[in-house]
Structure formats: C-alpha cells, structure tokens
C-alpha cells in the first residue's frame, strides 16, 4: 500500500467485513466485490501498486486461504476477503500478510475457544489433524479424511484478517 487513500479504502472494507462477520457470521459478497473493484482501480493510479502486483497479491490471498477453506478451517467469505485484501496489498507483501493473518487467527482462535468453552474440542481437532497428516505422510492414503466437527459458534475470522493486515500496514507504513 503506497498511499493513504488506498489504506483508508482497505480499512473501510476490513472494518465493514469485521462488523458483518461479528454480528451476522457472514461477509457480504457485495462488500468484498466493492473492495476488490476499488483495489483494482487504485492499483492503476499513479500512486498505485500496479495491476500485476495487485492481481498477484489477490491470488496469494485466494490460494492461501482457499486451502484452509478446503480443510474447513475458514469460510468462503474469509477466502474472498483475503483475496480482496491481497488486491490492496499486492505481491510480495501478501505473503507476509498471510503469515500474520494465520498468527493472529491462531491466537484469536485460542481466545475464542476459551471464551466459548470449546478449548477441549479445538485441541482434539488439532491432535486428530496432526495425527492424520503424520499417518498420511508415513503410510500414504489412510482412508477417509478426518471429519472435524464445525461449531455453530465459529470465530469471526474477518477479525484475524483485519488484525494481520493491520500488523503489516503499521510495520511497513512510512513514518511521518
């Protein structure tokens, strides 16, 4: 992100997504589409990151969180929000943002599990997932993939996306 207008637009998109995800447990497609269109338009401006960087950043966000969606760890709205965030941030910065989002998500999920009384279930799912990964690596296919119960009280992952992105922006934004 090179200018304050892009940073403001990103903050508005993430703030609205966090609010929607926290209250309705969904991120509206119109919000993400509007953010993505804004990011692409801003990438073409004289202070923009460039269309190539924006598209590559969007793909990094989409692919990184698409894998988590396939593992039922995040929802489809989270994948789309990460992709739209990548359009603002660009490549290669989105690689770091993905890592910061994952770190924020890990901390927040533990806090969420503690506050909702589901820490035991989260730890059992983690243990099962690690065991299945180890067995698959050692012995090849091990039958049906593990089914992890999905809680109705899922953490609004847009918060982690916002926190990870904010950590990156505040660490890379030029000092006045």
PyMOL commands that place a pseudoatom at each C-alpha (Angstrom):
pseudoatom trace, name=CA, resn=UNK, resi=1, chain=A, elem=C, hetatm=0, pos=[0.000, 0.000, 0.000]
pseudoatom trace, name=CA, resn=UNK, resi=2, chain=A, elem=C, hetatm=0, pos=[1.591, 3.211, -1.106]
pseudoatom trace, name=CA, resn=UNK, resi=3, chain=A, elem=C, hetatm=0, pos=[-0.898, 5.966, -0.307]
pseudoatom trace, name=CA, resn=UNK, resi=4, chain=A, elem=C, hetatm=0, pos=[-3.292, 6.962, 2.434]
pseudoatom trace, name=CA, resn=UNK, resi=5, chain=A, elem=C, hetatm=0, pos=[-6.331, 6.700, 0.142]
pseudoatom trace, name=CA, resn=UNK, resi=6, chain=A, elem=C, hetatm=0, pos=[-5.633, 3.019, -0.520]
pseudoatom trace, name=CA, resn=UNK, resi=7, chain=A, elem=C, hetatm=0, pos=[-5.015, 2.405, 3.174]
pseudoatom trace, name=CA, resn=UNK, resi=8, chain=A, elem=C, hetatm=0, pos=[-8.279, 4.137, 4.070]
pseudoatom trace, name=CA, resn=UNK, resi=9, chain=A, elem=C, hetatm=0, pos=[-10.252, 2.135, 1.487]
pseudoatom trace, name=CA, resn=UNK, resi=10, chain=A, elem=C, hetatm=0, pos=[-8.706, -1.099, 2.788]
pseudoatom trace, name=CA, resn=UNK, resi=11, chain=A, elem=C, hetatm=0, pos=[-9.524, -0.124, 6.380]
pseudoatom trace, name=CA, resn=UNK, resi=12, chain=A, elem=C, hetatm=0, pos=[-13.143, 0.637, 5.449]
pseudoatom trace, name=CA, resn=UNK, resi=13, chain=A, elem=C, hetatm=0, pos=[-13.527, -2.714, 3.675]
pseudoatom trace, name=CA, resn=UNK, resi=14, chain=A, elem=C, hetatm=0, pos=[-11.960, -4.655, 6.552]
pseudoatom trace, name=CA, resn=UNK, resi=15, chain=A, elem=C, hetatm=0, pos=[-13.882, -2.705, 9.208]
pseudoatom trace, name=CA, resn=UNK, resi=16, chain=A, elem=C, hetatm=0, pos=[-17.207, -3.376, 7.485]
pseudoatom trace, name=CA, resn=UNK, resi=17, chain=A, elem=C, hetatm=0, pos=[-16.289, -7.052, 6.991]
pseudoatom trace, name=CA, resn=UNK, resi=18, chain=A, elem=C, hetatm=0, pos=[-15.362, -7.425, 10.663]
pseudoatom trace, name=CA, resn=UNK, resi=19, chain=A, elem=C, hetatm=0, pos=[-18.639, -5.842, 11.734]
pseudoatom trace, name=CA, resn=UNK, resi=20, chain=A, elem=C, hetatm=0, pos=[-20.720, -8.069, 9.427]
pseudoatom trace, name=CA, resn=UNK, resi=21, chain=A, elem=C, hetatm=0, pos=[-18.806, -11.205, 10.365]
pseudoatom trace, name=CA, resn=UNK, resi=22, chain=A, elem=C, hetatm=0, pos=[-19.075, -10.489, 14.090]
pseudoatom trace, name=CA, resn=UNK, resi=23, chain=A, elem=C, hetatm=0, pos=[-22.825, -9.789, 14.004]
pseudoatom trace, name=CA, resn=UNK, resi=24, chain=A, elem=C, hetatm=0, pos=[-24.144, -11.994, 11.191]
pseudoatom trace, name=CA, resn=UNK, resi=25, chain=A, elem=C, hetatm=0, pos=[-21.347, -14.590, 10.812]
pseudoatom trace, name=CA, resn=UNK, resi=26, chain=A, elem=C, hetatm=0, pos=[-21.046, -13.804, 7.129]
pseudoatom trace, name=CA, resn=UNK, resi=27, chain=A, elem=C, hetatm=0, pos=[-19.198, -11.376, 4.896]
pseudoatom trace, name=CA, resn=UNK, resi=28, chain=A, elem=C, hetatm=0, pos=[-21.413, -9.928, 2.156]
pseudoatom trace, name=CA, resn=UNK, resi=29, chain=A, elem=C, hetatm=0, pos=[-20.277, -10.604, -1.397]
pseudoatom trace, name=CA, resn=UNK, resi=30, chain=A, elem=C, hetatm=0, pos=[-21.183, -7.032, -2.374]
pseudoatom trace, name=CA, resn=UNK, resi=31, chain=A, elem=C, hetatm=0, pos=[-18.756, -5.685, 0.221]
pseudoatom trace, name=CA, resn=UNK, resi=32, chain=A, elem=C, hetatm=0, pos=[-15.892, -7.860, -0.989]
pseudoatom trace, name=CA, resn=UNK, resi=33, chain=A, elem=C, hetatm=0, pos=[-16.679, -7.169, -4.648]
pseudoatom trace, name=CA, resn=UNK, resi=34, chain=A, elem=C, hetatm=0, pos=[-16.770, -3.425, -3.999]
pseudoatom trace, name=CA, resn=UNK, resi=35, chain=A, elem=C, hetatm=0, pos=[-13.466, -3.630, -2.136]
pseudoatom trace, name=CA, resn=UNK, resi=36, chain=A, elem=C, hetatm=0, pos=[-11.891, -5.687, -4.914]
pseudoatom trace, name=CA, resn=UNK, resi=37, chain=A, elem=C, hetatm=0, pos=[-13.039, -3.239, -7.594]
pseudoatom trace, name=CA, resn=UNK, resi=38, chain=A, elem=C, hetatm=0, pos=[-11.738, -0.324, -5.546]
pseudoatom trace, name=CA, resn=UNK, resi=39, chain=A, elem=C, hetatm=0, pos=[-8.378, -2.045, -5.035]
pseudoatom trace, name=CA, resn=UNK, resi=40, chain=A, elem=C, hetatm=0, pos=[-8.013, -2.781, -8.742]
pseudoatom trace, name=CA, resn=UNK, resi=41, chain=A, elem=C, hetatm=0, pos=[-8.895, 0.798, -9.649]
pseudoatom trace, name=CA, resn=UNK, resi=42, chain=A, elem=C, hetatm=0, pos=[-6.439, 2.191, -7.106]
pseudoatom trace, name=CA, resn=UNK, resi=43, chain=A, elem=C, hetatm=0, pos=[-3.702, -0.153, -8.326]
pseudoatom trace, name=CA, resn=UNK, resi=44, chain=A, elem=C, hetatm=0, pos=[-3.868, 1.625, -11.702]
pseudoatom trace, name=CA, resn=UNK, resi=45, chain=A, elem=C, hetatm=0, pos=[-3.494, 5.123, -10.228]
pseudoatom trace, name=CA, resn=UNK, resi=46, chain=A, elem=C, hetatm=0, pos=[-0.202, 7.000, -10.347]
pseudoatom trace, name=CA, resn=UNK, resi=47, chain=A, elem=C, hetatm=0, pos=[0.484, 6.099, -6.697]
pseudoatom trace, name=CA, resn=UNK, resi=48, chain=A, elem=C, hetatm=0, pos=[-0.879, 2.574, -7.077]
pseudoatom trace, name=CA, resn=UNK, resi=49, chain=A, elem=C, hetatm=0, pos=[0.971, -0.708, -6.677]
pseudoatom trace, name=CA, resn=UNK, resi=50, chain=A, elem=C, hetatm=0, pos=[0.355, -1.721, -10.290]
pseudoatom trace, name=CA, resn=UNK, resi=51, chain=A, elem=C, hetatm=0, pos=[-2.162, -4.141, -11.737]
pseudoatom trace, name=CA, resn=UNK, resi=52, chain=A, elem=C, hetatm=0, pos=[0.294, -7.061, -11.856]
pseudoatom trace, name=CA, resn=UNK, resi=53, chain=A, elem=C, hetatm=0, pos=[1.233, -6.715, -8.197]
pseudoatom trace, name=CA, resn=UNK, resi=54, chain=A, elem=C, hetatm=0, pos=[-2.419, -6.342, -7.188]
pseudoatom trace, name=CA, resn=UNK, resi=55, chain=A, elem=C, hetatm=0, pos=[-3.533, -9.424, -9.131]
pseudoatom trace, name=CA, resn=UNK, resi=56, chain=A, elem=C, hetatm=0, pos=[-0.628, -11.497, -7.803]
pseudoatom trace, name=CA, resn=UNK, resi=57, chain=A, elem=C, hetatm=0, pos=[-1.422, -10.367, -4.241]
pseudoatom trace, name=CA, resn=UNK, resi=58, chain=A, elem=C, hetatm=0, pos=[-5.065, -11.285, -4.747]
pseudoatom trace, name=CA, resn=UNK, resi=59, chain=A, elem=C, hetatm=0, pos=[-4.081, -14.752, -5.928]
pseudoatom trace, name=CA, resn=UNK, resi=60, chain=A, elem=C, hetatm=0, pos=[-1.767, -15.250, -2.939]
pseudoatom trace, name=CA, resn=UNK, resi=61, chain=A, elem=C, hetatm=0, pos=[-4.640, -14.378, -0.605]
pseudoatom trace, name=CA, resn=UNK, resi=62, chain=A, elem=C, hetatm=0, pos=[-7.110, -16.541, -2.501]
pseudoatom trace, name=CA, resn=UNK, resi=63, chain=A, elem=C, hetatm=0, pos=[-4.878, -19.596, -2.794]
pseudoatom trace, name=CA, resn=UNK, resi=64, chain=A, elem=C, hetatm=0, pos=[-3.509, -19.395, 0.746]
pseudoatom trace, name=CA, resn=UNK, resi=65, chain=A, elem=C, hetatm=0, pos=[-6.935, -19.236, 2.321]
pseudoatom trace, name=CA, resn=UNK, resi=66, chain=A, elem=C, hetatm=0, pos=[-8.553, -21.438, -0.330]
pseudoatom trace, name=CA, resn=UNK, resi=67, chain=A, elem=C, hetatm=0, pos=[-6.539, -24.323, 1.096]
pseudoatom trace, name=CA, resn=UNK, resi=68, chain=A, elem=C, hetatm=0, pos=[-7.864, -23.509, 4.567]
pseudoatom trace, name=CA, resn=UNK, resi=69, chain=A, elem=C, hetatm=0, pos=[-11.393, -23.436, 3.160]
pseudoatom trace, name=CA, resn=UNK, resi=70, chain=A, elem=C, hetatm=0, pos=[-10.937, -26.912, 1.696]
pseudoatom trace, name=CA, resn=UNK, resi=71, chain=A, elem=C, hetatm=0, pos=[-9.839, -28.079, 5.143]
pseudoatom trace, name=CA, resn=UNK, resi=72, chain=A, elem=C, hetatm=0, pos=[-12.990, -26.469, 6.623]
pseudoatom trace, name=CA, resn=UNK, resi=73, chain=A, elem=C, hetatm=0, pos=[-10.917, -24.112, 8.751]
pseudoatom trace, name=CA, resn=UNK, resi=74, chain=A, elem=C, hetatm=0, pos=[-12.347, -20.874, 7.312]
pseudoatom trace, name=CA, resn=UNK, resi=75, chain=A, elem=C, hetatm=0, pos=[-15.460, -19.937, 5.384]
pseudoatom trace, name=CA, resn=UNK, resi=76, chain=A, elem=C, hetatm=0, pos=[-15.765, -18.908, 1.746]
pseudoatom trace, name=CA, resn=UNK, resi=77, chain=A, elem=C, hetatm=0, pos=[-16.292, -15.274, 2.751]
pseudoatom trace, name=CA, resn=UNK, resi=78, chain=A, elem=C, hetatm=0, pos=[-12.941, -15.326, 4.526]
pseudoatom trace, name=CA, resn=UNK, resi=79, chain=A, elem=C, hetatm=0, pos=[-11.248, -16.593, 1.352]
pseudoatom trace, name=CA, resn=UNK, resi=80, chain=A, elem=C, hetatm=0, pos=[-12.833, -13.832, -0.715]
pseudoatom trace, name=CA, resn=UNK, resi=81, chain=A, elem=C, hetatm=0, pos=[-11.902, -11.211, 1.888]
pseudoatom trace, name=CA, resn=UNK, resi=82, chain=A, elem=C, hetatm=0, pos=[-8.276, -12.418, 1.933]
pseudoatom trace, name=CA, resn=UNK, resi=83, chain=A, elem=C, hetatm=0, pos=[-8.195, -12.227, -1.873]
pseudoatom trace, name=CA, resn=UNK, resi=84, chain=A, elem=C, hetatm=0, pos=[-9.604, -8.684, -1.866]
pseudoatom trace, name=CA, resn=UNK, resi=85, chain=A, elem=C, hetatm=0, pos=[-7.079, -7.713, 0.808]
pseudoatom trace, name=CA, resn=UNK, resi=86, chain=A, elem=C, hetatm=0, pos=[-4.329, -9.085, -1.423]
pseudoatom trace, name=CA, resn=UNK, resi=87, chain=A, elem=C, hetatm=0, pos=[-5.532, -6.819, -4.234]
pseudoatom trace, name=CA, resn=UNK, resi=88, chain=A, elem=C, hetatm=0, pos=[-4.861, -3.839, -1.971]
pseudoatom trace, name=CA, resn=UNK, resi=89, chain=A, elem=C, hetatm=0, pos=[-1.586, -5.101, -0.512]
pseudoatom trace, name=CA, resn=UNK, resi=90, chain=A, elem=C, hetatm=0, pos=[-0.057, -6.653, -3.626]
pseudoatom trace, name=CA, resn=UNK, resi=91, chain=A, elem=C, hetatm=0, pos=[2.708, -9.151, -4.110]
pseudoatom trace, name=CA, resn=UNK, resi=92, chain=A, elem=C, hetatm=0, pos=[5.063, -9.998, -2.421]
pseudoatom trace, name=CA, resn=UNK, resi=93, chain=A, elem=C, hetatm=0, pos=[3.664, -8.250, 0.668]
pseudoatom trace, name=CA, resn=UNK, resi=94, chain=A, elem=C, hetatm=0, pos=[0.597, -10.504, 0.734]
pseudoatom trace, name=CA, resn=UNK, resi=95, chain=A, elem=C, hetatm=0, pos=[2.834, -13.473, 1.521]
pseudoatom trace, name=CA, resn=UNK, resi=96, chain=A, elem=C, hetatm=0, pos=[3.768, -11.777, 4.807]
pseudoatom trace, name=CA, resn=UNK, resi=97, chain=A, elem=C, hetatm=0, pos=[0.206, -10.639, 5.411]
pseudoatom trace, name=CA, resn=UNK, resi=98, chain=A, elem=C, hetatm=0, pos=[-0.991, -14.251, 5.059]
pseudoatom trace, name=CA, resn=UNK, resi=99, chain=A, elem=C, hetatm=0, pos=[1.501, -15.336, 7.723]
pseudoatom trace, name=CA, resn=UNK, resi=100, chain=A, elem=C, hetatm=0, pos=[0.439, -12.510, 10.046]
pseudoatom trace, name=CA, resn=UNK, resi=101, chain=A, elem=C, hetatm=0, pos=[-3.241, -13.380, 9.494]
pseudoatom trace, name=CA, resn=UNK, resi=102, chain=A, elem=C, hetatm=0, pos=[-2.535, -17.005, 10.365]
pseudoatom trace, name=CA, resn=UNK, resi=103, chain=A, elem=C, hetatm=0, pos=[-0.658, -15.971, 13.523]
pseudoatom trace, name=CA, resn=UNK, resi=104, chain=A, elem=C, hetatm=0, pos=[-3.461, -13.608, 14.549]
pseudoatom trace, name=CA, resn=UNK, resi=105, chain=A, elem=C, hetatm=0, pos=[-6.013, -16.303, 13.737]
pseudoatom trace, name=CA, resn=UNK, resi=106, chain=A, elem=C, hetatm=0, pos=[-4.201, -18.829, 15.904]
pseudoatom trace, name=CA, resn=UNK, resi=107, chain=A, elem=C, hetatm=0, pos=[-4.107, -16.512, 18.909]
pseudoatom trace, name=CA, resn=UNK, resi=108, chain=A, elem=C, hetatm=0, pos=[-7.698, -15.377, 18.401]
pseudoatom trace, name=CA, resn=UNK, resi=109, chain=A, elem=C, hetatm=0, pos=[-8.964, -18.939, 17.962]
pseudoatom trace, name=CA, resn=UNK, resi=110, chain=A, elem=C, hetatm=0, pos=[-7.461, -19.942, 21.310]
pseudoatom trace, name=CA, resn=UNK, resi=111, chain=A, elem=C, hetatm=0, pos=[-9.038, -16.918, 22.983]
pseudoatom trace, name=CA, resn=UNK, resi=112, chain=A, elem=C, hetatm=0, pos=[-12.339, -17.701, 21.208]
pseudoatom trace, name=CA, resn=UNK, resi=113, chain=A, elem=C, hetatm=0, pos=[-12.191, -21.367, 22.249]
pseudoatom trace, name=CA, resn=UNK, resi=114, chain=A, elem=C, hetatm=0, pos=[-11.525, -20.399, 25.855]
pseudoatom trace, name=CA, resn=UNK, resi=115, chain=A, elem=C, hetatm=0, pos=[-14.330, -17.836, 25.926]
pseudoatom trace, name=CA, resn=UNK, resi=116, chain=A, elem=C, hetatm=0, pos=[-16.874, -20.241, 24.403]
pseudoatom trace, name=CA, resn=UNK, resi=117, chain=A, elem=C, hetatm=0, pos=[-15.808, -23.265, 26.454]
pseudoatom trace, name=CA, resn=UNK, resi=118, chain=A, elem=C, hetatm=0, pos=[-14.630, -25.213, 23.396]
pseudoatom trace, name=CA, resn=UNK, resi=119, chain=A, elem=C, hetatm=0, pos=[-10.898, -25.431, 24.041]
pseudoatom trace, name=CA, resn=UNK, resi=120, chain=A, elem=C, hetatm=0, pos=[-11.073, -29.212, 24.520]
pseudoatom trace, name=CA, resn=UNK, resi=121, chain=A, elem=C, hetatm=0, pos=[-12.779, -29.720, 21.145]
pseudoatom trace, name=CA, resn=UNK, resi=122, chain=A, elem=C, hetatm=0, pos=[-10.273, -27.435, 19.420]
pseudoatom trace, name=CA, resn=UNK, resi=123, chain=A, elem=C, hetatm=0, pos=[-7.324, -29.311, 20.904]
pseudoatom trace, name=CA, resn=UNK, resi=124, chain=A, elem=C, hetatm=0, pos=[-8.847, -32.694, 19.944]
pseudoatom trace, name=CA, resn=UNK, resi=125, chain=A, elem=C, hetatm=0, pos=[-9.346, -31.476, 16.368]
pseudoatom trace, name=CA, resn=UNK, resi=126, chain=A, elem=C, hetatm=0, pos=[-5.759, -30.243, 16.265]
pseudoatom trace, name=CA, resn=UNK, resi=127, chain=A, elem=C, hetatm=0, pos=[-4.481, -33.565, 17.600]
pseudoatom trace, name=CA, resn=UNK, resi=128, chain=A, elem=C, hetatm=0, pos=[-6.561, -35.537, 15.071]
pseudoatom trace, name=CA, resn=UNK, resi=129, chain=A, elem=C, hetatm=0, pos=[-5.450, -33.346, 12.185]
pseudoatom trace, name=CA, resn=UNK, resi=130, chain=A, elem=C, hetatm=0, pos=[-1.781, -33.642, 13.099]
pseudoatom trace, name=CA, resn=UNK, resi=131, chain=A, elem=C, hetatm=0, pos=[-2.101, -37.408, 13.544]
pseudoatom trace, name=CA, resn=UNK, resi=132, chain=A, elem=C, hetatm=0, pos=[-3.844, -37.822, 10.177]
pseudoatom trace, name=CA, resn=UNK, resi=133, chain=A, elem=C, hetatm=0, pos=[-1.186, -35.689, 8.491]
pseudoatom trace, name=CA, resn=UNK, resi=134, chain=A, elem=C, hetatm=0, pos=[1.590, -37.740, 10.074]
pseudoatom trace, name=CA, resn=UNK, resi=135, chain=A, elem=C, hetatm=0, pos=[-0.021, -41.057, 9.103]
pseudoatom trace, name=CA, resn=UNK, resi=136, chain=A, elem=C, hetatm=0, pos=[-0.643, -39.901, 5.553]
pseudoatom trace, name=CA, resn=UNK, resi=137, chain=A, elem=C, hetatm=0, pos=[2.965, -38.764, 5.244]
pseudoatom trace, name=CA, resn=UNK, resi=138, chain=A, elem=C, hetatm=0, pos=[4.324, -42.033, 6.653]
pseudoatom trace, name=CA, resn=UNK, resi=139, chain=A, elem=C, hetatm=0, pos=[1.930, -44.507, 5.044]
pseudoatom trace, name=CA, resn=UNK, resi=140, chain=A, elem=C, hetatm=0, pos=[0.255, -42.787, 2.112]
pseudoatom trace, name=CA, resn=UNK, resi=141, chain=A, elem=C, hetatm=0, pos=[-3.525, -42.711, 1.919]
pseudoatom trace, name=CA, resn=UNK, resi=142, chain=A, elem=C, hetatm=0, pos=[-5.127, -43.671, 5.231]
pseudoatom trace, name=CA, resn=UNK, resi=143, chain=A, elem=C, hetatm=0, pos=[-8.767, -43.900, 4.215]
pseudoatom trace, name=CA, resn=UNK, resi=144, chain=A, elem=C, hetatm=0, pos=[-11.335, -41.183, 4.667]
pseudoatom trace, name=CA, resn=UNK, resi=145, chain=A, elem=C, hetatm=0, pos=[-10.115, -37.760, 5.742]
pseudoatom trace, name=CA, resn=UNK, resi=146, chain=A, elem=C, hetatm=0, pos=[-10.794, -36.845, 9.332]
pseudoatom trace, name=CA, resn=UNK, resi=147, chain=A, elem=C, hetatm=0, pos=[-14.121, -35.121, 9.867]
pseudoatom trace, name=CA, resn=UNK, resi=148, chain=A, elem=C, hetatm=0, pos=[-13.680, -32.174, 12.171]
pseudoatom trace, name=CA, resn=UNK, resi=149, chain=A, elem=C, hetatm=0, pos=[-16.871, -31.009, 13.845]
pseudoatom trace, name=CA, resn=UNK, resi=150, chain=A, elem=C, hetatm=0, pos=[-17.748, -27.460, 12.862]
pseudoatom trace, name=CA, resn=UNK, resi=151, chain=A, elem=C, hetatm=0, pos=[-19.046, -25.378, 15.710]
pseudoatom trace, name=CA, resn=UNK, resi=152, chain=A, elem=C, hetatm=0, pos=[-22.027, -23.082, 15.361]
pseudoatom trace, name=CA, resn=UNK, resi=153, chain=A, elem=C, hetatm=0, pos=[-20.060, -20.589, 17.396]
pseudoatom trace, name=CA, resn=UNK, resi=154, chain=A, elem=C, hetatm=0, pos=[-17.276, -20.177, 14.845]
pseudoatom trace, name=CA, resn=UNK, resi=155, chain=A, elem=C, hetatm=0, pos=[-14.892, -17.332, 15.393]
pseudoatom trace, name=CA, resn=UNK, resi=156, chain=A, elem=C, hetatm=0, pos=[-15.457, -14.407, 13.001]
pseudoatom trace, name=CA, resn=UNK, resi=157, chain=A, elem=C, hetatm=0, pos=[-12.205, -14.856, 11.045]
pseudoatom trace, name=CA, resn=UNK, resi=158, chain=A, elem=C, hetatm=0, pos=[-12.505, -11.404, 9.458]
pseudoatom trace, name=CA, resn=UNK, resi=159, chain=A, elem=C, hetatm=0, pos=[-11.108, -10.147, 12.777]
pseudoatom trace, name=CA, resn=UNK, resi=160, chain=A, elem=C, hetatm=0, pos=[-7.912, -12.149, 12.189]
pseudoatom trace, name=CA, resn=UNK, resi=161, chain=A, elem=C, hetatm=0, pos=[-7.714, -10.916, 8.593]
pseudoatom trace, name=CA, resn=UNK, resi=162, chain=A, elem=C, hetatm=0, pos=[-8.045, -7.344, 9.826]
pseudoatom trace, name=CA, resn=UNK, resi=163, chain=A, elem=C, hetatm=0, pos=[-5.504, -7.793, 12.617]
pseudoatom trace, name=CA, resn=UNK, resi=164, chain=A, elem=C, hetatm=0, pos=[-2.905, -9.491, 10.430]
pseudoatom trace, name=CA, resn=UNK, resi=165, chain=A, elem=C, hetatm=0, pos=[-3.302, -6.844, 7.747]
pseudoatom trace, name=CA, resn=UNK, resi=166, chain=A, elem=C, hetatm=0, pos=[-3.079, -4.034, 10.308]
pseudoatom trace, name=CA, resn=UNK, resi=167, chain=A, elem=C, hetatm=0, pos=[0.109, -5.508, 11.764]
pseudoatom trace, name=CA, resn=UNK, resi=168, chain=A, elem=C, hetatm=0, pos=[1.677, -5.494, 8.317]
pseudoatom trace, name=CA, resn=UNK, resi=169, chain=A, elem=C, hetatm=0, pos=[0.490, -1.997, 7.412]
pseudoatom trace, name=CA, resn=UNK, resi=170, chain=A, elem=C, hetatm=0, pos=[1.665, -0.456, 10.689]
pseudoatom trace, name=CA, resn=UNK, resi=171, chain=A, elem=C, hetatm=0, pos=[5.059, -2.157, 10.365]
pseudoatom trace, name=CA, resn=UNK, resi=172, chain=A, elem=C, hetatm=0, pos=[5.620, -1.057, 6.759]
pseudoatom trace, name=CA, resn=UNK, resi=173, chain=A, elem=C, hetatm=0, pos=[3.869, 2.324, 6.594]
pseudoatom trace, name=CA, resn=UNK, resi=174, chain=A, elem=C, hetatm=0, pos=[6.429, 5.120, 6.236]
pseudoatom trace, name=CA, resn=UNK, resi=175, chain=A, elem=C, hetatm=0, pos=[6.962, 7.216, 9.356]
pseudoatom trace, name=CA, resn=UNK, resi=176, chain=A, elem=C, hetatm=0, pos=[5.921, 10.892, 9.114]
for i in range(1, 176): cmd.bond("trace and resi %d" % i, "trace and resi %d" % (i + 1))
show_as sticks, trace
zoom trace
